């Protein structure tokens, strides 16, 4: 169901939030939905079930604009991306079914635990980066292993996207990074995958969820600008030297969000 909520003074912060999420979403390879959900539930007191679908719709322009920007820069591996996307679509319907079977408090708790687990994964992956690179060089000799990874992580990303209204970036990035794809290609390909996931998840939720067009309008004003800036920054930046610091900072933010979702 589509509706318009009354405009509140606090809503004036949403364009700024959208700008920040859009910028970092396209720089890190995500659609931004991961951050929209806790912002909507914790700050604006939007019911979790409504926040899931609203965050998916609000994050879609970020993914689409960011994907087009990275495509122009040649930063998308379509051959790998479509495998992720195909299984991601299947996962979004599974995730939407899971959401329909749990109550709002459970949804917040599960999202919180997911955020903490994802943070631990980011930290572990960064610490073991050199070892993982050596192992993956050996694995990538066989193409069927590569495709199996894409299917597995793609399904995981789609399920997360459908269940929590997020981009499902965590599993997608983990899978792409494990294939030793250049970082700029990882970011661009990830945006392609999460955009397809978001469109599929919106379809899966549309019949049972609620979309708040007022929130989407305020968020989109800033998020589109941020998503245009992101690909330009990625193309010009020297990411290798700052990658580990960015990952640790990202992990800390994930842990804080996870704890807030569980406690509040």
FITI-271171 format. One record per residue: residue in three letters; x, y, z of N, C-alpha, C in turn. Coordinates in steps of 0.02 Angstrom, whole numbers, plus 50000, padded with zeros to 5 digits. Atoms other than C-alpha are relative to their C-alpha. Example, Ala and Ser with C-alpha at 12.3 -4.5 7.8 and 13.67 -1.06 7.14 Angstrom:
// residues 2
ALA500454994150000506154977550390500455006050000;SER499584994149997506844994750357499615005550037;
//
This chain:
// residues 264
UNK500424994050000500005000050000500445006350000;UNK499634993750005500625017449954499635005550039;UNK500324994649962500305032050073500495005750011;UNK499594994149984500935049350123499935001450075;UNK500034998249930501395052450304500055007650007;UNK499944992749990501225070250375500725002150006;UNK499324997449998502795080750355500165002550070;UNK499774998049934503725082650520500635004349993;UNK499394995950003505095095650558500644995949995;UNK499415004350001506325081350584500154997449931;UNK499915002550068506065076150404500495004249960;UNK499534995650036507145090950350500724997350003;UNK499345003249995508645080450404500094994449948;UNK499965005850044508215066650280500405001249936;UNK499574998950059509005074850124500744999450016;UNK499295000549980510665076350218500184992750012;UNK499885007149989510525058250276500044996349934;UNK500005003250066510115053050098500645001449962;UNK499374998250034511635062550032500584995950025;UNK499455003849970512825054050153499954992649982;UNK500095007150016512085036750125500124998749926;UNK499905000850071512055039149937500735000349980;UNK499294999250014513865044749935500394993850021;UNK499625005749975514555030850044499754993449971;UNK500265006150030513395017849968500334998649933;UNK499705001050065514115020549794500764999450003;UNK499285000749991515895021949859500184993050025;UNK499865006549970515795005749960499694994249962;UNK500305005350040514754996149833499334997650025;UNK500655001949975513074995849922499475004949980;UNK500534995650020511375003149888499795004950054;UNK500174995449946511215011650058499424997850044;UNK500585002249962509695002050118500174997650070;UNK499795002349934510684994950263499955005550052;UNK500014994349953510785012250342499315003250004;UNK500674997149999509045017950294499554996650052;UNK500445003649955508195004350395500085002050073;UNK499934997849931508965008550566499845007450010;UNK500174992849994508785027350533499255000850005;UNK500734999350001506935025450495499684997250064;UNK500315003249941506575013950643500235003350065;UNK499744997449937507705021650777499885007450009;UNK500064992749995507585040250738499295002449984;UNK500654997650023505915042150649499424995550023;UNK500515004449971504995027950738499524997049948;UNK500405003250052504375020350575499944992650017;UNK500085007249987503645002750601500484995949956;UNK499505003850038504954989850547499754997249934;UNK500255002850062503844981650418499935005349945;UNK500054994550047503504998450335500705002549980;UNK499324997650014505345003450350500364995549951;UNK499675004750046505884987750256499865002049927;UNK500184998450068504924991950098500185007149981;UNK499834993050014505175010750112500755000849987;UNK499274999450009507065008650130500224996949933;UNK499845003050065507104997149977499865004849943;UNK500184995350053506205009949869500455006150002;UNK499574994149994507245024349937500714998649977;UNK499315001850019508875014949905500074998549926;UNK499975001950071508415010149726500335005349956;UNK499674995050042508905026949648500765000350011;UNK499285000049986510605025949735500344994649958;UNK499715005650037510945008949658500005001349925;UNK500064999050072510325013849485500485005449975;UNK499554994550020511265030449474500734997950008;UNK499315002349988512835022849552500224994849949;UNK499845005250049512765007849435500155003049932;UNK499884996750064512635018849281500665003850000;UNK499374996449995514075029549342500604995449995;UNK499455004950002515185014349369500044996649931;UNK500005003050067514645006949201500375004449951;UNK499654995350044515255022549112500764999850011;UNK499285000449984516925020449201500294993149986;UNK499775006850015517025002049149500144995850062;UNK499865003349936516924995949329499504994450017;UNK500485005449987515624981949309500194993849961;UNK499885006550032515974963549273499324996649992;UNK500685002550011514314958449196499974992450000;UNK500005007350004514814940249170499914997050070;UNK500065002449931515024937549357499375002950033;UNK500564996549968513694950249408499334996749987;UNK500665002950015512254941649319499894993450037;UNK500085006149960512594925249411499785001850071;UNK500204997549934512514934549577499275002249998;UNK500664997050004510944943649520499454994749993;UNK500515005250011510004928049461499834996550065;UNK500135003549936510204918949626499775005050053;UNK500234994949953509944935349719499255001049994;UNK500724999350010508204936949643499634994450036;UNK500325005649965507764919649708500025001250076;UNK499924998749929508424924849879499535005350026;UNK500434994649976507364940649888499304997550016;UNK500675002749986505754930649880500014995750063;UNK499925003849938506404919050016500025004750059;UNK499944995149946506854934150123499335003450015;UNK500664996849990505144942350095499534995250038;UNK500425004949964504304926250154500194999750074;UNK499765000249931505384925950311499735006050039;UNK500254993949968504894943950351499264999550017;UNK500735000649988503044939850336499834995350057;UNK500135004949948503234926150466500235002050070;UNK499744997849935504034936350607499695006750019;UNK500294993749978503444951050713500535005749997;UNK499544994450007504224968650710500604999850047;UNK499445000349952505274966250867500514994849981;UNK499555005250023506004950150801500405002549939;UNK499664997450058506414958850638500575004750020;UNK499484995449976507384972550730500584996150032;UNK499485004049967508314959750836500434996249949;UNK499635003950050508784948850687500445004549958;UNK499594995350038509384964050592500615002150041;UNK499444998249956510454969050742500534994750002;UNK499525005549999511254951950752500364999349933;UNK499705000350066511544951950565500545005449992;UNK499514994550005512434968850577500644998350038;UNK499415001749960513594962550715500404994349966;UNK499665005550035513984946350621500375002649939;UNK499684997050059514354956450464500625003950020;UNK499424996149976515524967850564500584995350017;UNK499485004949983516474952850632500314997149938;UNK499755002750063516614945950456500465005049965;UNK499584994850031517314962550392500685000450035;UNK499374999649961518614963250532500434993949986;UNK499625006250011519124945050510500304999849930;UNK499765000050068519254946850322500575004849989;UNK499464995150006520354962250339500644997450032;UNK499425002649965521514954050465500334994349961;UNK499755005850036521694938450358500075001349925;UNK500034998150070521774947850193500544996649958;UNK499455002950039523474941350137499914992549991;UNK500105007250004523054923250177499444998349951;UNK500575001250044521384924250088500195000949927;UNK499794998850069522204931349933500394994049972;UNK499605005750022523444916749924499554994049985;UNK500445005750008522074903849945499565000749938;UNK500464998950055520924911649816500334999549932;UNK499645000750063522264912049683499984992849977;UNK500025007150017522284893049691499294997949979;UNK500695002050014520374891549691499755002549933;UNK500284997050061520104902749541500234996749936;UNK499815003750060520934890449423499404996349970;UNK500585003850023519254881549410499395004649996;UNK500564995450011517814891349336499374997950036;UNK500625002149966516464880549414500015001950073;UNK499954997649931517114885149587499815007450003;UNK500164992950005516984903349536499255001149994;UNK500734999350009515184901249478499624997750062;UNK500335002449939514734891449635500025005450054;UNK499954994649952515364905649742499505005549984;UNK500474994750021514344918149641499284998150018;UNK500685002349985512774907549663499875000250075;UNK500085000449928513034904949850499935007050031;UNK500014993249971513434923049894499445004249971;UNK500564996550030512134929549772499354998450034;UNK500605002149965510774919349856499975003050070;UNK499974997049934511354925550026499845007449999;UNK500144992950006511334943649971499275001449986;UNK500714999150016509594942049897499554998650060;UNK500405001749941508904933850054500035005650051;UNK499924994449953509604947750164499615006049975;UNK500364994350029508894960850046499254999350009;UNK500715001249994507174953050047499755000050071;UNK500215000549929507134950250235500045006650036;UNK499884994049960507824966650300499915006649962;UNK500084993850038507504979150160500665003649988;UNK499344997050011509374982050142500254998049931;UNK499735001650065510484980749990500284993049996;UNK499695006750000511194963850044500725000349978;UNK499324998850025512914971050010500514995350031;UNK499505004049965513844960650140500194993649965;UNK499835006250035513724943450059500255001249929;UNK499794998650069513904950949884500735002249998;UNK499314997749998515504960249928500474994450020;UNK499585005549978516184944950019500154995249942;UNK499915004450056515904934249865500455003049946;UNK499604996850052516644946749743500735000750021;UNK499314999249976518174950149851500364993350001;UNK499685006649998518494931449866500234997749931;UNK499825001850068518664930649677500605003949974;UNK499424996050018520124942749676499875004649941;UNK500174994950049519214955049564500275006750024;UNK499754993349979520004972649565499475003850039;UNK500464996849954519234983549700499485004549965;UNK500474995650035518464996149579499464995949964;UNK500485004450032517634981749484499534996950052;UNK500425002649946517014974649650499455004950018;UNK500494994949981516164991049694499465000749946;UNK500484999250054515344993149523499554994049990;UNK500395006150010514804975049505499524998950059;UNK500435000549942514114975049682499395004449993;UNK500564995450010513034990149642499504997349949;UNK500455003150050512344981249489499584994650032;UNK500355005649969511894965949592499485002350050;UNK500474997849949511094975149737499425004049971;UNK500554996550033510074985849617499484995149974;UNK500465005250023509334970349537499644996850060;UNK500305002849939509044963149712499455004550027;UNK500484995349973508154978949767499355000049960;UNK500595000150042506974978849618499594993750011;UNK500355006349987506554960649649499684999950069;UNK500264999949932506324963149836499395004650006;UNK500574995450001505154977949805499394996349973;UNK500555003950029504094966649695499734994950050;UNK500205005249952504084952949828499615002950059;UNK500324996949942503554965049966499385004149982;UNK500504995150020502354975849865499294998250020;UNK500685002149986500804965549897499825000250074;UNK500145000549928500994964950087500285005950040;UNK499674994649963502044980250134499695006849986;UNK500234993150007501784999050146500595004449980;UNK499494995450024502755012550054499815007150019;UNK500124993049979502875029950131500345004649950;UNK499724995750053503105041849984500295006450028;UNK499734993949970503425056650099500734998850021;UNK499325001749980504965048250174500454998949939;UNK499615001450060505545042250004500205006449965;UNK499864993750034505415059649930500565003950033;UNK499484996349964506465067850066500684996549995;UNK499375003850003507775053950064500315000449930;UNK499755000450069507915053449874500335006449977;UNK499724993650018508285072049857500765000150011;UNK499285000049984509975069749942500364993949973;UNK499665006250018510335051649897500214999849926;UNK499834999950071510315054549708500635004149989;UNK499404995850007511595068549724500624996250025;UNK499455003849973512695057649834500214994349954;UNK499845005750043512575042949714500335002149935;UNK499664997350059513145053949569500735001550017;UNK499324998249979514675059749667500434993850013;UNK499635005949979515165042249726500454996949947;UNK499585003150051515775034149562500595004449979;UNK499454995550018516815049649522500564999750051;UNK499505000449946517685048449691500384993549995;UNK499685006650004518025029749669500504999849943;UNK499565000150058518785032349496500645004050010;UNK499424995749989519965046049556500414998150061;UNK499655001349936520415039249728500494994349994;UNK499535005549991521895028449772499754995850059;UNK500355003549947520895015649870500434995150039;UNK499615005349968522225002749910500305002050066;UNK499664997849940523115013150041499535001150059;UNK500474998349948521545017550138499464994750011;UNK500535005149999520525001750112499904997050068;UNK500065003349935520914993450279499705004650053;UNK500274995249951520545009150382499255000949988;UNK500714999250016518885011250291499604993950023;UNK500365006149980518414993150326499914999850076;UNK500065000149927518784994650513499485005150024;UNK500494994949982517775010750524499294997549984;UNK500655002950021516345002250430499774994850051;UNK500175005249952516414987650552499765003050066;UNK500214996849937516294999150704499295002849994;UNK500674997350011514775007850630499484994450000;UNK500465005750002513964990950596499844997450070;UNK500105002549931514214985350777499555004750039;UNK500424995149965513465001450845499274999649978;UNK500685000550026511955000050731499664993650025;UNK500275006349978511724981750777499785000250073;UNK500164999649928511764985250965499395004450012;UNK500574995649991510544999650949499354996649978;UNK500605003450024509314989050849499774994750050;UNK500185005349952509374975250981499755003050066;UNK500144997249933509334986251137499375004250000;UNK500554995249999508074999651087499334996749984;
//
